[in-house]
Amino acid sequence: MKTVNKILVMIASVIIGSLALVGFATLGLAVVGVAFAGMIALSLVVAWKARRSQNIVATYHS
């Protein structure tokens, strides 16, 4: 009976561990995705502002 309990505890700990790993991996992926999206948005905004300032400079010179 004790060996059965040990096996059950081991199985339960493995399941909980794998669930925790999956949760951490999902959380990590979400954080990476948000950071990546933020970087893309930031670069787009910077490029847009740079283009706008160039347009303003071009219209100012002409």
N, CA, C and O atoms as CSV, one atom per row, in Angstrom:
chain,resi,resn,atom,element,x,y,z
A,1,MET,N,N,0.839,-1.207,0.000
A,1,MET,CA,C,0.000,0.000,0.000
A,1,MET,C,C,0.877,1.261,0.000
A,1,MET,O,O,0.573,2.240,-0.682
A,2,LYS,N,N,1.959,1.221,0.770
A,2,LYS,CA,C,2.821,2.401,0.845
A,2,LYS,C,C,3.490,2.681,-0.500
A,2,LYS,O,O,3.636,3.838,-0.893
A,3,THR,N,N,3.894,1.631,-1.201
A,3,THR,CA,C,4.528,1.851,-2.512
A,3,THR,C,C,3.525,2.449,-3.483
A,3,THR,O,O,3.893,3.285,-4.309
A,4,VAL,N,N,2.239,2.030,-3.400
A,4,VAL,CA,C,1.204,2.592,-4.266
A,4,VAL,C,C,1.051,4.080,-3.974
A,4,VAL,O,O,0.939,4.889,-4.895
A,5,ASN,N,N,1.047,4.444,-2.679
A,5,ASN,CA,C,0.947,5.855,-2.303
A,5,ASN,C,C,2.133,6.649,-2.845
A,5,ASN,O,O,1.969,7.756,-3.359
A,6,LYS,N,N,3.329,6.071,-2.725
A,6,LYS,CA,C,4.525,6.756,-3.235
A,6,LYS,C,C,4.412,6.976,-4.739
A,6,LYS,O,O,4.742,8.049,-5.243
A,7,ILE,N,N,3.941,5.951,-5.454
A,7,ILE,CA,C,3.789,6.070,-6.905
A,7,ILE,C,C,2.769,7.149,-7.238
A,7,ILE,O,O,2.986,7.958,-8.140
A,8,LEU,N,N,1.637,7.160,-6.496
A,8,LEU,CA,C,0.613,8.175,-6.735
A,8,LEU,C,C,1.164,9.570,-6.477
A,8,LEU,O,O,0.910,10.498,-7.246
A,9,VAL,N,N,1.922,9.716,-5.387
A,9,VAL,CA,C,2.509,11.023,-5.064
A,9,VAL,C,C,3.480,11.436,-6.165
A,9,VAL,O,O,3.517,12.600,-6.565
A,10,MET,N,N,4.266,10.476,-6.654
A,10,MET,CA,C,5.218,10.780,-7.726
A,10,MET,C,C,4.474,11.225,-8.990
A,10,MET,O,O,4.846,12.212,-9.625
A,11,ILE,N,N,3.414,10.479,-9.345
A,11,ILE,CA,C,2.636,10.828,-10.543
A,11,ILE,C,C,2.023,12.220,-10.379
A,11,ILE,O,O,2.057,13.039,-11.297
A,12,ALA,N,N,1.459,12.474,-9.187
A,12,ALA,CA,C,0.836,13.778,-8.933
A,12,ALA,C,C,1.873,14.893,-9.025
A,12,ALA,O,O,1.604,15.944,-9.606
A,13,SER,N,N,3.056,14.671,-8.455
A,13,SER,CA,C,4.091,15.710,-8.497
A,13,SER,C,C,4.565,15.930,-9.928
A,13,SER,O,O,4.837,17.065,-10.319
A,14,VAL,N,N,4.668,14.859,-10.716
A,14,VAL,CA,C,5.070,15.000,-12.121
A,14,VAL,C,C,4.021,15.813,-12.883
A,14,VAL,O,O,4.364,16.710,-13.654
A,15,ILE,N,N,2.740,15.495,-12.663
A,15,ILE,CA,C,1.664,16.218,-13.350
A,15,ILE,C,C,1.687,17.694,-12.948
A,15,ILE,O,O,1.602,18.578,-13.800
A,16,ILE,N,N,1.804,17.954,-11.626
A,16,ILE,CA,C,1.827,19.345,-11.150
A,16,ILE,C,C,3.046,20.068,-11.710
A,16,ILE,O,O,2.956,21.225,-12.121
A,17,GLY,N,N,4.189,19.380,-11.724
A,17,GLY,CA,C,5.406,19.983,-12.258
A,17,GLY,C,C,5.279,20.322,-13.729
A,17,GLY,O,O,5.692,21.399,-14.159
A,18,SER,N,N,4.707,19.405,-14.507
A,18,SER,CA,C,4.555,19.664,-15.941
A,18,SER,C,C,3.562,20.795,-16.176
A,18,SER,O,O,3.761,21.619,-17.069
A,19,LEU,N,N,2.486,20.841,-15.374
A,19,LEU,CA,C,1.519,21.934,-15.497
A,19,LEU,C,C,2.182,23.262,-15.170
A,19,LEU,O,O,1.967,24.258,-15.861
A,20,ALA,N,N,2.997,23.275,-14.104
A,20,ALA,CA,C,3.700,24.511,-13.731
A,20,ALA,C,C,4.656,24.930,-14.844
A,20,ALA,O,O,4.762,26.114,-15.165
A,21,LEU,N,N,5.354,23.952,-15.432
A,21,LEU,CA,C,6.279,24.252,-16.530
A,21,LEU,C,C,5.522,24.852,-17.717
A,21,LEU,O,O,5.947,25.848,-18.301
A,22,VAL,N,N,4.390,24.226,-18.062
A,22,VAL,CA,C,3.585,24.732,-19.183
A,22,VAL,C,C,3.097,26.148,-18.871
A,22,VAL,O,O,3.116,27.025,-19.734
A,23,GLY,N,N,2.660,26.358,-17.624
A,23,GLY,CA,C,2.194,27.688,-17.228
A,23,GLY,C,C,3.299,28.715,-17.338
A,23,GLY,O,O,3.093,29.805,-17.871
A,24,PHE,N,N,4.480,28.366,-16.831
A,24,PHE,CA,C,5.615,29.293,-16.904
A,24,PHE,C,C,6.004,29.558,-18.353
A,24,PHE,O,O,6.316,30.689,-18.724
A,25,ALA,N,N,5.985,28.497,-19.175
A,25,ALA,CA,C,6.348,28.655,-20.585
A,25,ALA,C,C,5.345,29.577,-21.283
A,25,ALA,O,O,5.727,30.449,-22.063
A,26,THR,N,N,4.051,29.373,-20.989
A,26,THR,CA,C,3.022,30.219,-21.596
A,26,THR,C,C,3.193,31.659,-21.157
A,26,THR,O,O,3.091,32.583,-21.964
A,27,LEU,N,N,3.457,31.845,-19.859
A,27,LEU,CA,C,3.663,33.190,-19.328
A,27,LEU,C,C,4.884,33.830,-19.983
A,27,LEU,O,O,4.849,35.001,-20.363
A,28,GLY,N,N,5.958,33.062,-20.113
A,28,GLY,CA,C,7.170,33.570,-20.747
A,28,GLY,C,C,6.922,33.954,-22.196
A,28,GLY,O,O,7.383,34.995,-22.663
A,29,LEU,N,N,6.184,33.096,-22.907
A,29,LEU,CA,C,5.860,33.393,-24.308
A,29,LEU,C,C,5.020,34.658,-24.399
A,29,LEU,O,O,5.234,35.487,-25.283
A,30,ALA,N,N,4.057,34.809,-23.481
A,30,ALA,CA,C,3.207,36.000,-23.487
A,30,ALA,C,C,4.057,37.244,-23.250
A,30,ALA,O,O,3.885,38.258,-23.928
A,31,VAL,N,N,4.981,37.164,-22.278
A,31,VAL,CA,C,5.842,38.314,-21.980
A,31,VAL,C,C,6.714,38.643,-23.183
A,31,VAL,O,O,6.871,39.809,-23.546
A,32,VAL,N,N,7.286,37.599,-23.806
A,32,VAL,CA,C,8.139,37.812,-24.986
A,32,VAL,C,C,7.315,38.418,-26.124
A,32,VAL,O,O,7.768,39.333,-26.810
A,33,GLY,N,N,6.093,37.894,-26.317
A,33,GLY,CA,C,5.234,38.417,-27.371
A,33,GLY,C,C,4.879,39.874,-27.147
A,33,GLY,O,O,4.893,40.672,-28.084
A,34,VAL,N,N,4.555,40.228,-25.893
A,34,VAL,CA,C,4.216,41.619,-25.578
A,34,VAL,C,C,5.435,42.507,-25.801
A,34,VAL,O,O,5.318,43.597,-26.360
A,35,ALA,N,N,6.604,42.041,-25.365
A,35,ALA,CA,C,7.830,42.834,-25.551
A,35,ALA,C,C,8.128,43.012,-27.041
A,35,ALA,O,O,8.502,44.098,-27.484
A,36,PHE,N,N,7.956,41.929,-27.810
A,36,PHE,CA,C,8.210,41.979,-29.254
A,36,PHE,C,C,7.250,42.960,-29.927
A,36,PHE,O,O,7.659,43.776,-30.753
A,37,ALA,N,N,5.960,42.870,-29.561
A,37,ALA,CA,C,4.961,43.773,-30.139
A,37,ALA,C,C,5.278,45.214,-29.758
A,37,ALA,O,O,5.140,46.120,-30.579
A,38,GLY,N,N,5.701,45.427,-28.520
A,38,GLY,CA,C,6.070,46.771,-28.088
A,38,GLY,C,C,7.244,47.311,-28.877
A,38,GLY,O,O,7.250,48.478,-29.271
A,39,MET,N,N,8.246,46.461,-29.113
A,39,MET,CA,C,9.410,46.877,-29.898
A,39,MET,C,C,8.992,47.252,-31.316
A,39,MET,O,O,9.438,48.266,-31.853
A,40,ILE,N,N,8.123,46.419,-31.929
A,40,ILE,CA,C,7.668,46.688,-33.300
A,40,ILE,C,C,6.891,48.007,-33.334
A,40,ILE,O,O,7.103,48.837,-34.218
A,41,ALA,N,N,5.990,48.191,-32.365
A,41,ALA,CA,C,5.198,49.419,-32.326
A,41,ALA,C,C,6.107,50.626,-32.137
A,41,ALA,O,O,5.921,51.656,-32.785
A,42,LEU,N,N,7.091,50.498,-31.251
A,42,LEU,CA,C,8.011,51.603,-30.996
A,42,LEU,C,C,8.793,51.951,-32.258
A,42,LEU,O,O,8.935,53.126,-32.597
A,43,SER,N,N,9.298,50.939,-32.952
A,43,SER,CA,C,10.072,51.200,-34.170
A,43,SER,C,C,9.182,51.825,-35.251
A,43,SER,O,O,9.623,52.705,-35.990
A,44,LEU,N,N,7.919,51.364,-35.338
A,44,LEU,CA,C,6.995,51.955,-36.310
A,44,LEU,C,C,6.742,53.424,-35.997
A,44,LEU,O,O,6.740,54.267,-36.895
A,45,VAL,N,N,6.527,53.726,-34.709
A,45,VAL,CA,C,6.276,55.115,-34.307
A,45,VAL,C,C,7.497,55.967,-34.608
A,45,VAL,O,O,7.372,57.082,-35.117
A,46,VAL,N,N,8.687,55.441,-34.292
A,46,VAL,CA,C,9.920,56.191,-34.549
A,46,VAL,C,C,10.080,56.439,-36.046
A,46,VAL,O,O,10.420,57.548,-36.458
A,47,ALA,N,N,9.836,55.408,-36.866
A,47,ALA,CA,C,9.965,55.558,-38.321
A,47,ALA,C,C,8.945,56.567,-38.839
A,47,ALA,O,O,9.262,57.398,-39.691
A,48,TRP,N,N,7.714,56.490,-38.320
A,48,TRP,CA,C,6.660,57.411,-38.755
A,48,TRP,C,C,7.013,58.848,-38.396
A,48,TRP,O,O,6.833,59.753,-39.211
A,49,LYS,N,N,7.521,59.067,-37.163
A,49,LYS,CA,C,7.899,60.415,-36.731
A,49,LYS,C,C,9.069,60.923,-37.559
A,49,LYS,O,O,9.101,62.093,-37.942
A,50,ALA,N,N,10.035,60.043,-37.836
A,50,ALA,CA,C,11.191,60.447,-38.639
A,50,ALA,C,C,10.725,60.851,-40.037
A,50,ALA,O,O,11.182,61.860,-40.576
A,51,ARG,N,N,9.818,60.069,-40.627
A,51,ARG,CA,C,9.314,60.383,-41.958
A,51,ARG,C,C,8.544,61.705,-41.942
A,51,ARG,O,O,8.667,62.519,-42.857
A,52,ARG,N,N,7.748,61.905,-40.886
A,52,ARG,CA,C,6.968,63.150,-40.773
A,52,ARG,C,C,7.895,64.351,-40.652
A,52,ARG,O,O,7.667,65.377,-41.293
A,53,SER,N,N,8.945,64.231,-39.829
A,53,SER,CA,C,9.868,65.353,-39.670
A,53,SER,C,C,10.596,65.619,-40.990
A,53,SER,O,O,10.860,66.774,-41.325
A,54,GLN,N,N,10.922,64.566,-41.740
A,54,GLN,CA,C,11.552,64.745,-43.052
A,54,GLN,C,C,10.595,65.479,-43.985
A,54,GLN,O,O,11.009,66.375,-44.721
A,55,ASN,N,N,9.315,65.104,-43.960
A,55,ASN,CA,C,8.324,65.764,-44.813
A,55,ASN,C,C,8.207,67.243,-44.442
A,55,ASN,O,O,8.122,68.108,-45.314
A,56,ILE,N,N,8.204,67.520,-43.141
A,56,ILE,CA,C,8.110,68.904,-42.698
A,56,ILE,C,C,9.332,69.683,-43.166
A,56,ILE,O,O,9.214,70.817,-43.630
A,57,VAL,N,N,10.514,69.065,-43.040
A,57,VAL,CA,C,11.744,69.712,-43.492
A,57,VAL,C,C,11.699,69.942,-44.995
A,57,VAL,O,O,12.103,70.999,-45.480
A,58,ALA,N,N,11.202,68.937,-45.739
A,58,ALA,CA,C,11.146,69.047,-47.205
A,58,ALA,C,C,10.188,70.175,-47.599
A,58,ALA,O,O,10.514,70.976,-48.475
A,59,THR,N,N,9.011,70.252,-46.965
A,59,THR,CA,C,8.053,71.302,-47.316
A,59,THR,C,C,8.612,72.657,-46.889
A,59,THR,O,O,8.364,73.660,-47.559
A,60,TYR,N,N,9.353,72.706,-45.799
A,60,TYR,CA,C,9.921,73.956,-45.315
A,60,TYR,C,C,10.951,74.489,-46.307
A,60,TYR,O,O,11.013,75.692,-46.560
A,61,HIS,N,N,11.768,73.575,-46.875
A,61,HIS,CA,C,12.819,73.989,-47.802
A,61,HIS,C,C,12.225,74.425,-49.152
A,61,HIS,O,O,12.765,75.317,-49.808
A,62,SER,N,N,11.133,73.805,-49.559
A,62,SER,CA,C,10.539,74.149,-50.871
A,62,SER,C,C,9.529,75.267,-50.689
A,62,SER,O,O,8.915,75.707,-51.661
